[in-house]
């Protein structure tokens, strides 16, 4: 035991003193913020000029309403549904000229109405296509006479059909304008329709006196967060554990180590030492994010914003910690086992893909478990040690199973870790003393029987 503690201390001190640990500890939270905030900013970033859009309104009723819906965006809803729009017949009395609509400089679109003037649609389309080719327009929309009917369909012609986000936004705003015009022609008070169509609010309460679900809204995300945390931890430290196991193979120091310490305590010491480095880093990140969350909530509360942090039951927090440790050690032990079989870190990296697939399978299995946490399928997958750190925690959050099932899942997981460490140690003892090519599965099984 004393010798194993020496190995643990060496692996831990060597890990936390490395430049990689310091740099990743500092940059980790920054990268997480960047990858969560920057994509949203990039999606909202307008990198070009306003889209020059022409509208051909064959109904003679829709252009004013369409223009207001597109140009004012989400702010137009109250005006459209409140019936505070200009006279829809105004477009029909317009002159036979293209009428550019002035807009603010920061608008996403500039619109103009193209009048038919008795021309055929083919002639109008040919003219607009030419303008698009000459880059005088970016796109145009055709509103046929039957667009106000239930089967009506508008047509969009644009230079860039790959911008699905802008096209979807334009379609939604066109739909809003058409629906508004349909309500007007049906002599329906739009404001009253809007009031009566509002969604109903529904509170959710756990049956049996379990408390309001909305007050424990963070529980479900905690379960998935633990699964993703295990995934990130394994990706970050799996290769480190593999490197620690095969470290002595190149220098042959293991031949000296085996004369003073057994394979099992050496393997277990390396595994525990490297995992403590990982847990130290995650603890620092957790404290940092908790401080930011409390500080941010305090700032928002001081400014008058009602902020409610997710409430998580203490028992659930304990289960989350236990299953995170269990999942991390299970997959870390698999990396240690892989490291005891290969001859170099490069080989280990190439063969580690099945371990990642196994972990991803556990995350995917969480979704059918969510739908039916009490089914036989959910019970069985929550007992399989490679999946239980995620699936059992999801069951605890959605519909808490009997305590004996939780305890049995933990015991099976702990036994699996011990068995994998024992198996890896036996392979490690023979594999470290072998030269040449990577061991095959039959050879590994033979080593286990012989040691």
TORKOL-4160 file (C-alpha; in steps of 0.2 Angstrom, whole numbers, padded with zeros to 4 digits, m for minus):
451
<pt num="1" X="0000" Y="0000" Z="0000"/>
<pt num="2" X="0014" Y="0012" Z="0004"/>
<pt num="3" X="0022" Y="0009" Z="m0012"/>
<pt num="4" X="0006" Y="0012" Z="m0022"/>
<pt num="5" X="0004" Y="0029" Z="m0012"/>
<pt num="6" X="0022" Y="0033" Z="m0018"/>
<pt num="7" X="0016" Y="0030" Z="m0036"/>
<pt num="8" X="0000" Y="0040" Z="m0034"/>
<pt num="9" X="0010" Y="0055" Z="m0027"/>
<pt num="10" X="0023" Y="0054" Z="m0041"/>
<pt num="11" X="0009" Y="0054" Z="m0054"/>
<pt num="12" X="m0001" Y="0068" Z="m0046"/>
<pt num="13" X="0014" Y="0080" Z="m0042"/>
<pt num="14" X="0021" Y="0077" Z="m0060"/>
<pt num="15" X="0004" Y="0081" Z="m0067"/>
<pt num="16" X="m0001" Y="0097" Z="m0058"/>
<pt num="17" X="0016" Y="0104" Z="m0060"/>
<pt num="18" X="0016" Y="0102" Z="m0079"/>
<pt num="19" X="0014" Y="0117" Z="m0090"/>
<pt num="20" X="0000" Y="0108" Z="m0099"/>
<pt num="21" X="m0010" Y="0107" Z="m0083"/>
<pt num="22" X="m0008" Y="0126" Z="m0079"/>
<pt num="23" X="m0012" Y="0131" Z="m0097"/>
<pt num="24" X="m0027" Y="0120" Z="m0099"/>
<pt num="25" X="m0034" Y="0125" Z="m0082"/>
<pt num="26" X="m0033" Y="0143" Z="m0087"/>
<pt num="27" X="m0039" Y="0142" Z="m0105"/>
<pt num="28" X="m0052" Y="0128" Z="m0102"/>
<pt num="29" X="m0066" Y="0140" Z="m0096"/>
<pt num="30" X="m0061" Y="0153" Z="m0109"/>
<pt num="31" X="m0063" Y="0140" Z="m0123"/>
<pt num="32" X="m0080" Y="0134" Z="m0116"/>
<pt num="33" X="m0086" Y="0152" Z="m0116"/>
<pt num="34" X="m0080" Y="0155" Z="m0133"/>
<pt num="35" X="m0088" Y="0139" Z="m0140"/>
<pt num="36" X="m0105" Y="0143" Z="m0132"/>
<pt num="37" X="m0106" Y="0162" Z="m0135"/>
<pt num="38" X="m0096" Y="0165" Z="m0151"/>
<pt num="39" X="m0107" Y="0153" Z="m0162"/>
<pt num="40" X="m0123" Y="0163" Z="m0157"/>
<pt num="41" X="m0114" Y="0179" Z="m0161"/>
<pt num="42" X="m0108" Y="0173" Z="m0178"/>
<pt num="43" X="m0126" Y="0168" Z="m0183"/>
<pt num="44" X="m0132" Y="0185" Z="m0179"/>
<pt num="45" X="m0118" Y="0194" Z="m0188"/>
<pt num="46" X="m0122" Y="0203" Z="m0204"/>
<pt num="47" X="m0106" Y="0202" Z="m0214"/>
<pt num="48" X="m0114" Y="0210" Z="m0230"/>
<pt num="49" X="m0125" Y="0224" Z="m0236"/>
<pt num="50" X="m0144" Y="0223" Z="m0235"/>
<pt num="51" X="m0153" Y="0211" Z="m0246"/>
<pt num="52" X="m0160" Y="0220" Z="m0261"/>
<pt num="53" X="m0177" Y="0212" Z="m0263"/>
<pt num="54" X="m0191" Y="0215" Z="m0276"/>
<pt num="55" X="m0209" Y="0210" Z="m0273"/>
<pt num="56" X="m0221" Y="0206" Z="m0287"/>
<pt num="57" X="m0239" Y="0207" Z="m0279"/>
<pt num="58" X="m0252" Y="0201" Z="m0291"/>
<pt num="59" X="m0266" Y="0202" Z="m0278"/>
<pt num="60" X="m0264" Y="0221" Z="m0277"/>
<pt num="61" X="m0267" Y="0220" Z="m0258"/>
<pt num="62" X="m0252" Y="0213" Z="m0250"/>
<pt num="63" X="m0237" Y="0223" Z="m0254"/>
<pt num="64" X="m0239" Y="0236" Z="m0240"/>
<pt num="65" X="m0242" Y="0223" Z="m0227"/>
<pt num="66" X="m0228" Y="0212" Z="m0233"/>
<pt num="67" X="m0216" Y="0227" Z="m0233"/>
<pt num="68" X="m0220" Y="0232" Z="m0215"/>
<pt num="69" X="m0219" Y="0214" Z="m0209"/>
<pt num="70" X="m0202" Y="0211" Z="m0218"/>
<pt num="71" X="m0194" Y="0228" Z="m0213"/>
<pt num="72" X="m0200" Y="0229" Z="m0195"/>
<pt num="73" X="m0197" Y="0211" Z="m0192"/>
<pt num="74" X="m0203" Y="0204" Z="m0175"/>
<pt num="75" X="m0209" Y="0222" Z="m0170"/>
<pt num="76" X="m0222" Y="0221" Z="m0183"/>
<pt num="77" X="m0233" Y="0208" Z="m0174"/>
<pt num="78" X="m0243" Y="0220" Z="m0163"/>
<pt num="79" X="m0246" Y="0231" Z="m0178"/>
<pt num="80" X="m0251" Y="0217" Z="m0190"/>
<pt num="81" X="m0262" Y="0208" Z="m0178"/>
<pt num="82" X="m0269" Y="0224" Z="m0171"/>
<pt num="83" X="m0276" Y="0229" Z="m0188"/>
<pt num="84" X="m0266" Y="0245" Z="m0187"/>
<pt num="85" X="m0259" Y="0243" Z="m0205"/>
<pt num="86" X="m0261" Y="0255" Z="m0220"/>
<pt num="87" X="m0275" Y="0253" Z="m0232"/>
<pt num="88" X="m0272" Y="0236" Z="m0241"/>
<pt num="89" X="m0279" Y="0244" Z="m0257"/>
<pt num="90" X="m0266" Y="0257" Z="m0257"/>
<pt num="91" X="m0255" Y="0246" Z="m0268"/>
<pt num="92" X="m0268" Y="0244" Z="m0281"/>
<pt num="93" X="m0269" Y="0263" Z="m0284"/>
<pt num="94" X="m0250" Y="0265" Z="m0285"/>
<pt num="95" X="m0242" Y="0271" Z="m0301"/>
<pt num="96" X="m0235" Y="0260" Z="m0314"/>
<pt num="97" X="m0217" Y="0263" Z="m0308"/>
<pt num="98" X="m0205" Y="0253" Z="m0297"/>
<pt num="99" X="m0206" Y="0261" Z="m0280"/>
<pt num="100" X="m0191" Y="0258" Z="m0269"/>
<pt num="101" X="m0195" Y="0259" Z="m0250"/>
<pt num="102" X="m0183" Y="0269" Z="m0239"/>
<pt num="103" X="m0176" Y="0260" Z="m0225"/>
<pt num="104" X="m0165" Y="0263" Z="m0210"/>
<pt num="105" X="m0146" Y="0259" Z="m0213"/>
<pt num="106" X="m0146" Y="0244" Z="m0202"/>
<pt num="107" X="m0161" Y="0235" Z="m0210"/>
<pt num="108" X="m0158" Y="0218" Z="m0216"/>
<pt num="109" X="m0168" Y="0221" Z="m0232"/>
<pt num="110" X="m0171" Y="0235" Z="m0245"/>
<pt num="111" X="m0188" Y="0232" Z="m0254"/>
<pt num="112" X="m0196" Y="0238" Z="m0270"/>
<pt num="113" X="m0212" Y="0234" Z="m0277"/>
<pt num="114" X="m0213" Y="0229" Z="m0296"/>
<pt num="115" X="m0229" Y="0233" Z="m0304"/>
<pt num="116" X="m0236" Y="0222" Z="m0318"/>
<pt num="117" X="m0242" Y="0236" Z="m0330"/>
<pt num="118" X="m0251" Y="0223" Z="m0340"/>
<pt num="119" X="m0236" Y="0213" Z="m0343"/>
<pt num="120" X="m0235" Y="0194" Z="m0343"/>
<pt num="121" X="m0227" Y="0185" Z="m0329"/>
<pt num="122" X="m0214" Y="0178" Z="m0340"/>
<pt num="123" X="m0208" Y="0196" Z="m0346"/>
<pt num="124" X="m0207" Y="0201" Z="m0328"/>
<pt num="125" X="m0198" Y="0186" Z="m0322"/>
<pt num="126" X="m0186" Y="0188" Z="m0337"/>
<pt num="127" X="m0183" Y="0206" Z="m0332"/>
<pt num="128" X="m0180" Y="0202" Z="m0314"/>
<pt num="129" X="m0168" Y="0188" Z="m0318"/>
<pt num="130" X="m0158" Y="0200" Z="m0329"/>
<pt num="131" X="m0157" Y="0212" Z="m0314"/>
<pt num="132" X="m0151" Y="0198" Z="m0303"/>
<pt num="133" X="m0137" Y="0193" Z="m0315"/>
<pt num="134" X="m0132" Y="0211" Z="m0316"/>
<pt num="135" X="m0131" Y="0212" Z="m0297"/>
<pt num="136" X="m0144" Y="0225" Z="m0296"/>
<pt num="137" X="m0155" Y="0214" Z="m0286"/>
<pt num="138" X="m0151" Y="0199" Z="m0274"/>
<pt num="139" X="m0168" Y="0191" Z="m0275"/>
<pt num="140" X="m0187" Y="0193" Z="m0279"/>
<pt num="141" X="m0203" Y="0186" Z="m0273"/>
<pt num="142" X="m0218" Y="0182" Z="m0283"/>
<pt num="143" X="m0235" Y="0183" Z="m0275"/>
<pt num="144" X="m0248" Y="0175" Z="m0286"/>
<pt num="145" X="m0267" Y="0180" Z="m0286"/>
<pt num="146" X="m0271" Y="0164" Z="m0276"/>
<pt num="147" X="m0258" Y="0166" Z="m0263"/>
<pt num="148" X="m0272" Y="0171" Z="m0250"/>
<pt num="149" X="m0281" Y="0155" Z="m0253"/>
<pt num="150" X="m0276" Y="0140" Z="m0242"/>
<pt num="151" X="m0267" Y="0131" Z="m0256"/>
<pt num="152" X="m0258" Y="0147" Z="m0261"/>
<pt num="153" X="m0239" Y="0147" Z="m0263"/>
<pt num="154" X="m0227" Y="0161" Z="m0265"/>
<pt num="155" X="m0211" Y="0159" Z="m0276"/>
<pt num="156" X="m0193" Y="0165" Z="m0271"/>
<pt num="157" X="m0180" Y="0167" Z="m0283"/>
<pt num="158" X="m0162" Y="0172" Z="m0277"/>
<pt num="159" X="m0144" Y="0172" Z="m0281"/>
<pt num="160" X="m0139" Y="0163" Z="m0265"/>
<pt num="161" X="m0151" Y="0148" Z="m0260"/>
<pt num="162" X="m0138" Y="0142" Z="m0247"/>
<pt num="163" X="m0143" Y="0155" Z="m0234"/>
<pt num="164" X="m0157" Y="0144" Z="m0227"/>
<pt num="165" X="m0158" Y="0155" Z="m0211"/>
<pt num="166" X="m0162" Y="0171" Z="m0221"/>
<pt num="167" X="m0174" Y="0162" Z="m0232"/>
<pt num="168" X="m0183" Y="0154" Z="m0217"/>
<pt num="169" X="m0184" Y="0171" Z="m0209"/>
<pt num="170" X="m0192" Y="0179" Z="m0225"/>
<pt num="171" X="m0204" Y="0165" Z="m0226"/>
<pt num="172" X="m0210" Y="0167" Z="m0208"/>
<pt num="173" X="m0213" Y="0186" Z="m0211"/>
<pt num="174" X="m0222" Y="0183" Z="m0227"/>
<pt num="175" X="m0233" Y="0170" Z="m0219"/>
<pt num="176" X="m0237" Y="0183" Z="m0205"/>
<pt num="177" X="m0242" Y="0196" Z="m0218"/>
<pt num="178" X="m0253" Y="0184" Z="m0228"/>
<pt num="179" X="m0262" Y="0177" Z="m0212"/>
<pt num="180" X="m0266" Y="0195" Z="m0207"/>
<pt num="181" X="m0273" Y="0199" Z="m0224"/>
<pt num="182" X="m0284" Y="0183" Z="m0223"/>
<pt num="183" X="m0291" Y="0188" Z="m0206"/>
<pt num="184" X="m0295" Y="0205" Z="m0213"/>
<pt num="185" X="m0305" Y="0198" Z="m0228"/>
<pt num="186" X="m0314" Y="0186" Z="m0216"/>
<pt num="187" X="m0320" Y="0201" Z="m0206"/>
<pt num="188" X="m0311" Y="0195" Z="m0190"/>
<pt num="189" X="m0305" Y="0206" Z="m0176"/>
<pt num="190" X="m0287" Y="0202" Z="m0177"/>
<pt num="191" X="m0283" Y="0209" Z="m0160"/>
<pt num="192" X="m0296" Y="0198" Z="m0152"/>
<pt num="193" X="m0290" Y="0183" Z="m0162"/>
<pt num="194" X="m0272" Y="0186" Z="m0155"/>
<pt num="195" X="m0279" Y="0187" Z="m0137"/>
<pt num="196" X="m0289" Y="0171" Z="m0138"/>
<pt num="197" X="m0275" Y="0162" Z="m0147"/>
<pt num="198" X="m0262" Y="0164" Z="m0133"/>
<pt num="199" X="m0254" Y="0148" Z="m0127"/>
<pt num="200" X="m0260" Y="0142" Z="m0110"/>
<pt num="201" X="m0247" Y="0141" Z="m0096"/>
<pt num="202" X="m0246" Y="0124" Z="m0087"/>
<pt num="203" X="m0237" Y="0121" Z="m0070"/>
<pt num="204" X="m0229" Y="0104" Z="m0068"/>
<pt num="205" X="m0229" Y="0095" Z="m0051"/>
<pt num="206" X="m0221" Y="0079" Z="m0047"/>
<pt num="207" X="m0235" Y="0066" Z="m0041"/>
<pt num="208" X="m0233" Y="0060" Z="m0024"/>
<pt num="209" X="m0228" Y="0076" Z="m0016"/>
<pt num="210" X="m0211" Y="0077" Z="m0024"/>
<pt num="211" X="m0212" Y="0095" Z="m0026"/>
<pt num="212" X="m0213" Y="0107" Z="m0041"/>
<pt num="213" X="m0203" Y="0101" Z="m0056"/>
<pt num="214" X="m0200" Y="0119" Z="m0062"/>
<pt num="215" X="m0191" Y="0122" Z="m0046"/>
<pt num="216" X="m0179" Y="0107" Z="m0050"/>
<pt num="217" X="m0177" Y="0112" Z="m0068"/>
<pt num="218" X="m0158" Y="0110" Z="m0067"/>
<pt num="219" X="m0159" Y="0092" Z="m0062"/>
<pt num="220" X="m0162" Y="0085" Z="m0080"/>
<pt num="221" X="m0148" Y="0096" Z="m0087"/>
<pt num="222" X="m0137" Y="0090" Z="m0073"/>
<pt num="223" X="m0139" Y="0072" Z="m0078"/>
<pt num="224" X="m0134" Y="0076" Z="m0096"/>
<pt num="225" X="m0121" Y="0087" Z="m0091"/>
<pt num="226" X="m0113" Y="0073" Z="m0081"/>
<pt num="227" X="m0113" Y="0062" Z="m0096"/>
<pt num="228" X="m0105" Y="0076" Z="m0107"/>
<pt num="229" X="m0093" Y="0080" Z="m0093"/>
<pt num="230" X="m0087" Y="0061" Z="m0092"/>
<pt num="231" X="m0085" Y="0062" Z="m0111"/>
<pt num="232" X="m0074" Y="0078" Z="m0111"/>
<pt num="233" X="m0064" Y="0071" Z="m0096"/>
<pt num="234" X="m0061" Y="0054" Z="m0105"/>
<pt num="235" X="m0056" Y="0064" Z="m0121"/>
<pt num="236" X="m0044" Y="0075" Z="m0111"/>
<pt num="237" X="m0036" Y="0063" Z="m0099"/>
<pt num="238" X="m0038" Y="0046" Z="m0108"/>
<pt num="239" X="m0023" Y="0049" Z="m0118"/>
<pt num="240" X="m0014" Y="0055" Z="m0103"/>
<pt num="241" X="m0018" Y="0039" Z="m0094"/>
<pt num="242" X="m0013" Y="0028" Z="m0109"/>
<pt num="243" X="0004" Y="0038" Z="m0110"/>
<pt num="244" X="0007" Y="0036" Z="m0091"/>
<pt num="245" X="0005" Y="0017" Z="m0093"/>
<pt num="246" X="0016" Y="0015" Z="m0108"/>
<pt num="247" X="0029" Y="0028" Z="m0102"/>
<pt num="248" X="0041" Y="0015" Z="m0095"/>
<pt num="249" X="0040" Y="0003" Z="m0109"/>
<pt num="250" X="0051" Y="0014" Z="m0120"/>
<pt num="251" X="0064" Y="0017" Z="m0107"/>
<pt num="252" X="0063" Y="m0001" Z="m0099"/>
<pt num="253" X="0062" Y="0007" Z="m0082"/>
<pt num="254" X="0048" Y="m0005" Z="m0078"/>
<pt num="255" X="0060" Y="m0020" Z="m0077"/>
<pt num="256" X="0068" Y="m0011" Z="m0061"/>
<pt num="257" X="0050" Y="m0006" Z="m0055"/>
<pt num="258" X="0044" Y="m0024" Z="m0055"/>
<pt num="259" X="0058" Y="m0029" Z="m0043"/>
<pt num="260" X="0051" Y="m0018" Z="m0030"/>
<pt num="261" X="0032" Y="m0016" Z="m0033"/>
<pt num="262" X="0019" Y="m0028" Z="m0040"/>
<pt num="263" X="0010" Y="m0024" Z="m0056"/>
<pt num="264" X="m0007" Y="m0022" Z="m0048"/>
<pt num="265" X="m0002" Y="m0008" Z="m0036"/>
<pt num="266" X="0009" Y="0000" Z="m0050"/>
<pt num="267" X="m0006" Y="0000" Z="m0062"/>
<pt num="268" X="m0018" Y="0006" Z="m0049"/>
<pt num="269" X="m0006" Y="0020" Z="m0043"/>
<pt num="270" X="m0004" Y="0027" Z="m0060"/>
<pt num="271" X="m0023" Y="0026" Z="m0063"/>
<pt num="272" X="m0027" Y="0035" Z="m0047"/>
<pt num="273" X="m0013" Y="0048" Z="m0048"/>
<pt num="274" X="m0018" Y="0054" Z="m0066"/>
<pt num="275" X="m0037" Y="0054" Z="m0061"/>
<pt num="276" X="m0033" Y="0065" Z="m0046"/>
<pt num="277" X="m0025" Y="0077" Z="m0058"/>
<pt num="278" X="m0041" Y="0077" Z="m0069"/>
<pt num="279" X="m0052" Y="0079" Z="m0053"/>
<pt num="280" X="m0041" Y="0093" Z="m0047"/>
<pt num="281" X="m0043" Y="0103" Z="m0063"/>
<pt num="282" X="m0062" Y="0100" Z="m0064"/>
<pt num="283" X="m0064" Y="0105" Z="m0046"/>
<pt num="284" X="m0055" Y="0122" Z="m0050"/>
<pt num="285" X="m0066" Y="0124" Z="m0065"/>
<pt num="286" X="m0082" Y="0121" Z="m0055"/>
<pt num="287" X="m0077" Y="0133" Z="m0041"/>
<pt num="288" X="m0073" Y="0146" Z="m0055"/>
<pt num="289" X="m0090" Y="0144" Z="m0064"/>
<pt num="290" X="m0099" Y="0144" Z="m0047"/>
<pt num="291" X="m0091" Y="0160" Z="m0042"/>
<pt num="292" X="m0096" Y="0168" Z="m0059"/>
<pt num="293" X="m0114" Y="0161" Z="m0058"/>
<pt num="294" X="m0116" Y="0169" Z="m0040"/>
<pt num="295" X="m0108" Y="0185" Z="m0045"/>
<pt num="296" X="m0118" Y="0186" Z="m0061"/>
<pt num="297" X="m0135" Y="0182" Z="m0052"/>
<pt num="298" X="m0130" Y="0195" Z="m0039"/>
<pt num="299" X="m0127" Y="0208" Z="m0052"/>
<pt num="300" X="m0144" Y="0204" Z="m0061"/>
<pt num="301" X="m0153" Y="0205" Z="m0044"/>
<pt num="302" X="m0146" Y="0221" Z="m0040"/>
<pt num="303" X="m0152" Y="0228" Z="m0056"/>
<pt num="304" X="m0169" Y="0223" Z="m0053"/>
<pt num="305" X="m0169" Y="0207" Z="m0064"/>
<pt num="306" X="m0178" Y="0192" Z="m0055"/>
<pt num="307" X="m0165" Y="0178" Z="m0057"/>
<pt num="308" X="m0168" Y="0160" Z="m0050"/>
<pt num="309" X="m0154" Y="0148" Z="m0049"/>
<pt num="310" X="m0158" Y="0130" Z="m0053"/>
<pt num="311" X="m0162" Y="0121" Z="m0037"/>
<pt num="312" X="m0154" Y="0104" Z="m0036"/>
<pt num="313" X="m0158" Y="0092" Z="m0021"/>
<pt num="314" X="m0142" Y="0087" Z="m0011"/>
<pt num="315" X="m0145" Y="0069" Z="m0014"/>
<pt num="316" X="m0145" Y="0071" Z="m0032"/>
<pt num="317" X="m0129" Y="0081" Z="m0031"/>
<pt num="318" X="m0121" Y="0067" Z="m0022"/>
<pt num="319" X="m0127" Y="0054" Z="m0035"/>
<pt num="320" X="m0120" Y="0065" Z="m0049"/>
<pt num="321" X="m0103" Y="0065" Z="m0041"/>
<pt num="322" X="m0103" Y="0046" Z="m0037"/>
<pt num="323" X="m0108" Y="0042" Z="m0055"/>
<pt num="324" X="m0096" Y="0054" Z="m0062"/>
<pt num="325" X="m0082" Y="0046" Z="m0053"/>
<pt num="326" X="m0088" Y="0029" Z="m0057"/>
<pt num="327" X="m0089" Y="0033" Z="m0076"/>
<pt num="328" X="m0073" Y="0042" Z="m0076"/>
<pt num="329" X="m0064" Y="0027" Z="m0068"/>
<pt num="330" X="m0072" Y="0014" Z="m0079"/>
<pt num="331" X="m0066" Y="0023" Z="m0095"/>
<pt num="332" X="m0050" Y="0028" Z="m0088"/>
<pt num="333" X="m0047" Y="0009" Z="m0083"/>
<pt num="334" X="m0051" Y="0004" Z="m0101"/>
<pt num="335" X="m0037" Y="0016" Z="m0107"/>
<pt num="336" X="m0025" Y="0009" Z="m0095"/>
<pt num="337" X="m0030" Y="m0008" Z="m0101"/>
<pt num="338" X="m0027" Y="m0003" Z="m0119"/>
<pt num="339" X="m0010" Y="0005" Z="m0114"/>
<pt num="340" X="m0004" Y="m0011" Z="m0106"/>
<pt num="341" X="m0007" Y="m0020" Z="m0123"/>
<pt num="342" X="0001" Y="m0008" Z="m0135"/>
<pt num="343" X="0019" Y="m0004" Z="m0138"/>
<pt num="344" X="0018" Y="0015" Z="m0141"/>
<pt num="345" X="0007" Y="0029" Z="m0138"/>
<pt num="346" X="0003" Y="0031" Z="m0157"/>
<pt num="347" X="m0004" Y="0013" Z="m0157"/>
<pt num="348" X="m0015" Y="0017" Z="m0142"/>
<pt num="349" X="m0022" Y="0033" Z="m0150"/>
<pt num="350" X="m0027" Y="0023" Z="m0165"/>
<pt num="351" X="m0035" Y="0009" Z="m0155"/>
<pt num="352" X="m0044" Y="0021" Z="m0143"/>
<pt num="353" X="m0059" Y="0024" Z="m0155"/>
<pt num="354" X="m0070" Y="0010" Z="m0149"/>
<pt num="355" X="m0069" Y="0017" Z="m0131"/>
<pt num="356" X="m0076" Y="0033" Z="m0137"/>
<pt num="357" X="m0090" Y="0025" Z="m0147"/>
<pt num="358" X="m0094" Y="0015" Z="m0131"/>
<pt num="359" X="m0096" Y="0031" Z="m0121"/>
<pt num="360" X="m0106" Y="0039" Z="m0135"/>
<pt num="361" X="m0118" Y="0024" Z="m0134"/>
<pt num="362" X="m0121" Y="0027" Z="m0116"/>
<pt num="363" X="m0126" Y="0045" Z="m0120"/>
<pt num="364" X="m0138" Y="0040" Z="m0134"/>
<pt num="365" X="m0146" Y="0027" Z="m0123"/>
<pt num="366" X="m0151" Y="0041" Z="m0111"/>
<pt num="367" X="m0165" Y="0047" Z="m0123"/>
<pt num="368" X="m0175" Y="0031" Z="m0123"/>
<pt num="369" X="m0172" Y="0030" Z="m0104"/>
<pt num="370" X="m0180" Y="0047" Z="m0102"/>
<pt num="371" X="m0196" Y="0042" Z="m0111"/>
<pt num="372" X="m0198" Y="0026" Z="m0101"/>
<pt num="373" X="m0187" Y="0026" Z="m0085"/>
<pt num="374" X="m0196" Y="0012" Z="m0077"/>
<pt num="375" X="m0196" Y="m0001" Z="m0092"/>
<pt num="376" X="m0186" Y="m0017" Z="m0092"/>
<pt num="377" X="m0175" Y="m0010" Z="m0105"/>
<pt num="378" X="m0171" Y="0005" Z="m0094"/>
<pt num="379" X="m0167" Y="m0006" Z="m0079"/>
<pt num="380" X="m0155" Y="m0017" Z="m0089"/>
<pt num="381" X="m0145" Y="m0003" Z="m0097"/>
<pt num="382" X="m0144" Y="0006" Z="m0080"/>
<pt num="383" X="m0135" Y="m0009" Z="m0073"/>
<pt num="384" X="m0122" Y="m0011" Z="m0087"/>
<pt num="385" X="m0107" Y="m0003" Z="m0080"/>
<pt num="386" X="m0101" Y="0005" Z="m0096"/>
<pt num="387" X="m0118" Y="0014" Z="m0098"/>
<pt num="388" X="m0124" Y="0016" Z="m0080"/>
<pt num="389" X="m0115" Y="0032" Z="m0075"/>
<pt num="390" X="m0127" Y="0041" Z="m0088"/>
<pt num="391" X="m0142" Y="0030" Z="m0089"/>
<pt num="392" X="m0145" Y="0027" Z="m0070"/>
<pt num="393" X="m0142" Y="0046" Z="m0067"/>
<pt num="394" X="m0156" Y="0050" Z="m0080"/>
<pt num="395" X="m0167" Y="0037" Z="m0071"/>
<pt num="396" X="m0164" Y="0045" Z="m0054"/>
<pt num="397" X="m0169" Y="0062" Z="m0061"/>
<pt num="398" X="m0184" Y="0057" Z="m0071"/>
<pt num="399" X="m0192" Y="0044" Z="m0060"/>
<pt num="400" X="m0181" Y="0039" Z="m0045"/>
<pt num="401" X="m0179" Y="0020" Z="m0045"/>
<pt num="402" X="m0178" Y="0010" Z="m0029"/>
<pt num="403" X="m0163" Y="0012" Z="m0019"/>
<pt num="404" X="m0157" Y="m0006" Z="m0021"/>
<pt num="405" X="m0156" Y="m0003" Z="m0040"/>
<pt num="406" X="m0145" Y="0012" Z="m0037"/>
<pt num="407" X="m0134" Y="0004" Z="m0025"/>
<pt num="408" X="m0133" Y="m0012" Z="m0036"/>
<pt num="409" X="m0128" Y="m0001" Z="m0051"/>
<pt num="410" X="m0114" Y="0007" Z="m0041"/>
<pt num="411" X="m0108" Y="m0009" Z="m0034"/>
<pt num="412" X="m0107" Y="m0017" Z="m0051"/>
<pt num="413" X="m0098" Y="m0002" Z="m0057"/>
<pt num="414" X="m0085" Y="m0003" Z="m0043"/>
<pt num="415" X="m0082" Y="m0021" Z="m0046"/>
<pt num="416" X="m0080" Y="m0018" Z="m0064"/>
<pt num="417" X="m0066" Y="m0005" Z="m0061"/>
<pt num="418" X="m0057" Y="m0017" Z="m0049"/>
<pt num="419" X="m0059" Y="m0032" Z="m0062"/>
<pt num="420" X="m0052" Y="m0021" Z="m0076"/>
<pt num="421" X="m0038" Y="m0015" Z="m0065"/>
<pt num="422" X="m0033" Y="m0033" Z="m0061"/>
<pt num="423" X="m0035" Y="m0038" Z="m0079"/>
<pt num="424" X="m0024" Y="m0024" Z="m0085"/>
<pt num="425" X="m0011" Y="m0027" Z="m0072"/>
<pt num="426" X="m0009" Y="m0045" Z="m0077"/>
<pt num="427" X="m0008" Y="m0040" Z="m0095"/>
<pt num="428" X="0004" Y="m0025" Z="m0090"/>
<pt num="429" X="0016" Y="m0037" Z="m0081"/>
<pt num="430" X="0019" Y="m0048" Z="m0097"/>
<pt num="431" X="0017" Y="m0034" Z="m0110"/>
<pt num="432" X="0029" Y="m0023" Z="m0102"/>
<pt num="433" X="0043" Y="m0036" Z="m0103"/>
<pt num="434" X="0039" Y="m0041" Z="m0121"/>
<pt num="435" X="0047" Y="m0034" Z="m0136"/>
<pt num="436" X="0041" Y="m0033" Z="m0154"/>
<pt num="437" X="0024" Y="m0031" Z="m0162"/>
<pt num="438" X="0008" Y="m0027" Z="m0153"/>
<pt num="439" X="0000" Y="m0041" Z="m0144"/>
<pt num="440" X="m0016" Y="m0049" Z="m0151"/>
<pt num="441" X="m0032" Y="m0053" Z="m0141"/>
<pt num="442" X="m0028" Y="m0072" Z="m0140"/>
<pt num="443" X="m0010" Y="m0068" Z="m0134"/>
<pt num="444" X="m0017" Y="m0056" Z="m0121"/>
<pt num="445" X="m0029" Y="m0070" Z="m0114"/>
<pt num="446" X="m0015" Y="m0082" Z="m0113"/>
<pt num="447" X="m0004" Y="m0070" Z="m0103"/>
<pt num="448" X="m0019" Y="m0068" Z="m0091"/>
<pt num="449" X="m0020" Y="m0087" Z="m0088"/>
<pt num="450" X="m0001" Y="m0089" Z="m0086"/>
<pt num="451" X="0002" Y="m0075" Z="m0074"/>
